[in-house]
Amino acid sequence: MKTRFRAKLTSKNQLTLPAGVSAFLGVGAGDFVDFQIEHDGIRVSRPLPSEGAGEWIGYLKRKGKALGNAERDRITRELRGERE
């Protein structure tokens, strides 16, 4: 099944994904979308889940919340769903 969608490029080179495309990709506000240029066109896809926690390293510090080791450990346990 082929379905066509069209989006208009703004003066700032921005696109709004048509609702059918964002629904198909399972993406919403704040999500990333990958564009891959291929020999016969462009592939649009949702990024694969990241491997490990590398993207979170330094997250709280970047948000201006430098924490001590005990607080970082507590947050890590909480994110893992561990109970104290």
C-alpha positions in Angstrom: 0.0 0.0 0.0 1.4 3.4 -1.0 0.2 6.6 0.6 1.5 10.0 -0.4 1.9 13.0 1.9 3.1 16.5 1.2 4.7 19.0 3.5 5.7 22.6 2.8 9.1 23.8 3.7 9.1 27.1 5.6 11.6 30.0 5.1 13.6 28.6 8.0 13.9 25.2 6.3 11.5 23.6 8.7 8.9 20.9 7.9 5.8 19.9 9.8 5.3 16.2 9.4 1.8 15.3 8.2 -0.3 13.6 10.8 -0.3 10.3 8.9 3.5 10.2 8.7 4.0 11.0 12.4 1.4 8.4 13.3 3.1 5.8 11.1 6.5 6.5 12.7 5.1 6.7 16.2 6.7 10.1 16.9 5.4 13.2 18.5 6.5 16.6 19.8 10.1 16.5 21.0 10.9 13.2 19.3 13.7 13.0 16.7 13.3 11.8 13.1 16.2 10.5 11.0 16.7 11.4 7.3 19.0 9.1 5.2 19.9 10.1 1.7 20.0 7.1 -0.6 20.7 6.6 -4.3 17.0 6.6 -5.2 15.5 9.0 -2.6 15.4 9.8 1.1 14.4 7.4 3.8 12.6 8.9 6.8 12.6 6.9 10.0 12.3 7.0 13.8 15.8 6.6 15.4 16.7 3.3 16.9 16.7 3.2 20.7 20.2 4.2 22.0 22.5 1.6 23.4 23.2 1.9 27.1 23.0 5.1 29.1 25.7 7.1 27.3 23.2 9.8 26.3 22.3 10.4 30.0 25.9 11.0 31.1 26.1 14.5 32.5 22.4 15.1 32.0 21.7 16.5 35.4 24.8 18.6 35.4 23.9 20.1 32.0 20.5 21.0 33.5 22.4 23.1 36.1 21.9 20.6 38.9 25.4 19.4 39.9 24.7 16.6 42.4 26.8 14.6 44.9 27.5 10.9 44.5 24.8 9.9 47.0 22.1 11.9 45.2 23.2 10.6 41.8 23.1 7.0 43.2 19.6 7.6 44.6 18.3 9.0 41.3 19.9 6.0 39.4 18.2 3.5 41.7 14.9 5.4 41.3 15.1 5.3 37.5 15.9 1.6 37.6 12.8 1.0 39.7 14.8 -0.2 42.7 13.5 0.3 46.2 15.6 1.6 49.0 
